Amino acid sequence: MTDTVARLTRRQMAWRAAQDIADGSYVNLGIGIPELCANFVPEGRRVTYHTENGILGFGEAPAKDLVDFDLINAGKKPVSLLPGAAIFDHAMSFSMIRGKHIDLAILGAFQVSAQGDLANWSTGDNSVPAVGGAMDLVVGARDIYIITEHTTRTGEPKLLDACSYPLTGIGVVRRVFTDLAVIDVTGDGFVVSEIVAGMSLDELRAKTGSPLAAHRDLRSMQAPAL
């Protein structure tokens, strides 16, 4: 069935997630849509971004004429360095993760369960041929947010009672930002706090593979044109 509402774009999804990053946080961004969060740090807020390949303190994507491919994130995307940034090796980088010095990791997902289980890796065709740092991040980071489309390209829900794909972590996800909603993972399952304009709660429930409760302050999700 064709949607009658405008889903958020990838940049709008990243913008919405960036609004929930606390001032002063140390944050790791996963490959794909999460990488875009670095472009949308809210005004007046200080966020220090970490990447597994060994940078602490990178900023938004550089202009084309300033790209330096010696400065890339874990997704091999060019980044800029902010004043005070540091560059180090993998051992130091993963010591920061495993030592629980990262406040928040924002990752992508194939599936998320109502218990907060995460499945976000594959060795299938056209995939990164390893799980990368995700398994360390879901254990080492103090909090885990997910950015993902609400459904697959064929319309199957990605938020489920239980994941059918191999797990990255068990009970680790706290909040999910999709192109249709903002949803928390609670002890009672999924609770939606924001829905994209024009979509009803029942329509969202029909696209979700697990019971979906409504937050008492449920509101319309707003994002700028990006």
C-alpha positions as CSV (number, residue, x, y, z in Angstrom):
1,M,0.0,0.0,0.0
2,T,1.3,3.4,-0.9
3,D,1.9,5.9,2.0
4,T,-0.3,9.0,2.0
5,V,2.0,10.8,4.3
6,A,5.5,12.3,3.7
7,R,8.1,10.2,5.4
8,L,11.2,11.9,6.9
9,T,14.2,12.0,4.6
10,R,17.5,10.5,5.8
11,R,18.8,14.0,6.7
12,Q,15.6,14.8,8.6
13,M,15.9,11.5,10.5
14,A,19.5,12.4,11.5
15,W,18.4,15.9,12.4
16,R,15.6,14.6,14.7
17,A,18.0,12.2,16.5
18,A,20.6,15.0,16.9
19,Q,18.1,17.1,18.8
20,D,18.1,14.4,21.6
21,I,21.9,14.4,22.1
22,A,22.6,15.9,25.5
23,D,25.0,18.8,25.8
24,G,28.5,17.7,26.7
25,S,28.1,14.2,25.4
26,Y,30.7,11.9,23.8
27,V,29.0,10.2,20.9
28,N,29.8,7.5,18.4
29,L,27.9,7.5,15.1
30,G,27.3,4.3,13.2
31,I,27.7,3.9,9.4
32,G,24.9,5.2,7.2
33,I,22.2,7.6,8.4
34,P,23.7,8.0,11.9
35,E,26.8,9.6,10.3
36,L,24.7,12.5,9.2
37,C,24.0,13.5,12.8
38,A,27.3,15.3,12.9
39,N,25.9,17.9,10.6
40,F,23.1,18.8,12.9
41,V,24.4,19.6,16.4
42,P,21.9,22.0,17.9
43,E,22.9,25.6,18.4
44,G,24.7,26.2,21.7
45,R,25.2,22.5,22.4
46,R,28.7,20.9,22.6
47,V,29.0,17.3,21.3
48,T,32.2,15.4,20.9
49,Y,32.0,12.8,18.2
50,H,34.1,9.6,18.4
51,T,34.8,7.1,15.5
52,E,36.2,3.6,15.9
53,N,39.0,4.2,13.4
54,G,40.6,6.7,15.8
55,I,39.3,10.3,15.9
56,L,37.8,12.1,18.9
57,G,36.3,15.6,18.1
58,F,35.4,15.5,14.4
59,G,32.8,17.9,13.0
60,E,30.4,18.1,10.1
61,A,31.3,16.9,6.6
62,P,33.8,19.3,4.9
63,A,33.1,21.3,1.8
64,K,34.2,19.4,-1.4
65,D,37.3,21.6,-1.8
66,L,38.4,20.8,1.7
67,V,38.1,17.0,1.6
68,D,41.2,15.2,2.9
69,F,40.9,11.4,2.6
70,D,43.4,11.0,5.4
71,L,40.6,12.2,7.6
72,I,37.7,9.8,7.4
73,N,35.2,8.2,9.8
74,A,34.6,4.4,10.3
75,G,32.2,4.6,7.3
76,K,35.1,5.9,5.1
77,K,33.3,9.3,4.8
78,P,35.5,12.5,4.9
79,V,35.2,14.5,8.2
80,S,36.5,17.8,9.5
81,L,38.4,18.2,12.7
82,L,37.2,20.6,15.4
83,P,39.7,22.5,17.7
84,G,41.1,20.1,20.2
85,A,40.5,17.0,18.2
86,A,42.7,14.0,18.7
87,I,43.8,11.1,16.4
88,F,44.8,7.7,17.8
89,D,45.1,4.0,17.0
90,H,42.4,1.3,17.1
91,A,43.6,0.0,20.5
92,M,43.1,3.4,22.1
93,S,39.8,3.8,20.3
94,F,38.3,0.5,21.5
95,S,39.7,1.2,25.0
96,M,37.5,4.3,25.1
97,I,34.5,2.2,24.1
98,R,35.1,-0.8,26.3
99,G,36.1,1.4,29.2
100,K,32.6,3.0,29.0
101,H,33.8,6.5,28.1
102,I,31.3,6.9,25.3
103,D,28.0,8.3,26.5
104,L,25.9,7.5,23.5
105,A,26.1,5.4,20.3
106,I,23.7,6.1,17.5
107,L,23.5,3.1,15.2
108,G,21.5,1.7,12.2
109,A,19.4,-1.4,12.4
110,F,17.9,-4.2,10.3
111,Q,15.6,-5.1,13.2
112,V,14.8,-4.0,16.8
113,S,12.7,-6.0,19.2
114,A,10.3,-4.8,21.9
115,Q,12.8,-5.9,24.5
116,G,15.5,-3.7,23.0
117,D,17.4,-6.5,21.1
118,L,19.3,-5.2,18.1
119,A,20.2,-6.9,14.8
120,N,22.3,-4.6,12.6
121,W,24.9,-6.6,10.8
122,S,25.1,-8.9,7.8
123,T,27.7,-10.5,5.6
124,G,25.3,-10.7,2.6
125,D,25.8,-9.2,-0.8
126,N,27.0,-5.6,-0.9
127,S,27.4,-5.6,2.9
128,V,30.4,-4.6,5.1
129,P,32.0,-8.0,5.6
130,A,32.1,-7.9,9.4
131,V,30.1,-6.6,12.3
132,G,32.7,-3.9,12.9
133,G,32.6,-2.1,16.3
134,A,28.9,-2.5,16.9
135,M,29.1,-5.4,19.4
136,D,31.6,-3.4,21.4
137,L,29.5,-0.3,21.2
138,V,26.2,-1.8,22.4
139,V,28.0,-3.1,25.5
140,G,30.4,-0.3,26.1
141,A,28.4,2.8,25.4
142,R,26.1,4.0,28.2
143,D,23.1,4.5,25.9
144,I,22.0,3.3,22.5
145,Y,19.8,5.1,20.0
146,I,18.8,3.7,16.6
147,I,18.0,5.4,13.3
148,T,16.3,3.3,10.8
149,E,13.4,3.3,8.3
150,H,10.2,2.0,9.9
151,T,9.8,-0.7,7.3
152,T,11.8,-2.6,4.8
153,R,11.7,-1.7,1.1
154,T,9.0,-4.4,0.7
155,G,7.0,-3.0,3.6
156,E,7.8,-5.5,6.3
157,P,8.1,-4.0,9.8
158,K,11.6,-3.6,11.3
159,L,10.3,-3.1,14.9
160,L,9.2,-6.6,16.0
161,D,8.2,-8.8,18.9
162,A,11.5,-10.6,18.4
163,C,14.4,-10.3,15.9
164,S,14.8,-13.0,13.4
165,Y,18.2,-11.9,12.2
166,P,21.5,-12.6,14.2
167,L,21.7,-10.3,17.2
168,T,24.3,-7.6,17.8
169,G,23.2,-7.0,21.4
170,I,20.4,-8.1,23.8
171,G,18.2,-5.5,25.5
172,V,20.5,-2.6,24.6
173,V,18.3,-0.2,22.6
174,R,16.5,2.7,24.4
175,R,15.1,4.9,21.6
176,V,14.4,4.4,17.9
177,F,14.1,7.3,15.4
178,T,12.4,6.2,12.2
179,D,11.1,8.0,9.1
180,L,7.6,7.8,10.7
181,A,8.0,8.1,14.5
182,V,10.1,8.4,17.6
183,I,9.7,5.3,19.8
184,D,11.1,4.4,23.2
185,V,11.9,0.8,24.2
186,T,10.5,0.4,27.8
187,G,9.9,-2.4,30.2
188,D,6.4,-2.7,28.7
189,G,7.5,-2.7,25.1
190,F,7.4,0.0,22.4
191,V,6.0,3.4,23.4
192,V,5.6,6.1,20.6
193,S,6.0,9.7,21.6
194,E,6.0,11.4,18.1
195,I,4.3,10.5,14.8
196,V,4.9,12.1,11.4
197,A,2.3,14.6,10.4
198,G,-0.8,13.1,8.8
199,M,-0.4,9.5,10.1
200,S,-2.7,8.1,12.7
201,L,-1.7,5.9,15.6
202,D,-3.6,3.0,14.1
203,E,-1.8,3.4,10.7
204,L,1.6,3.4,12.5
205,R,0.6,0.3,14.5
206,A,-0.2,-1.5,11.2
207,K,3.4,-0.9,10.1
208,T,4.9,-2.1,13.4
209,G,5.4,-5.8,14.2
210,S,4.7,-5.5,17.9
211,P,2.2,-3.8,20.2
212,L,2.7,-0.1,20.2
213,A,1.5,2.0,23.2
214,A,1.1,5.8,23.0
215,H,2.9,8.2,25.3
216,R,0.6,10.4,27.3
217,D,2.1,13.4,25.5
218,L,2.0,11.9,22.0
219,R,2.6,14.7,19.4
220,S,3.2,15.3,15.7
221,M,6.9,15.0,14.6
222,Q,8.3,18.2,13.2
223,A,11.5,18.5,11.1
224,P,12.8,21.3,8.9
225,A,13.1,21.0,5.1
226,L,16.6,19.4,4.6
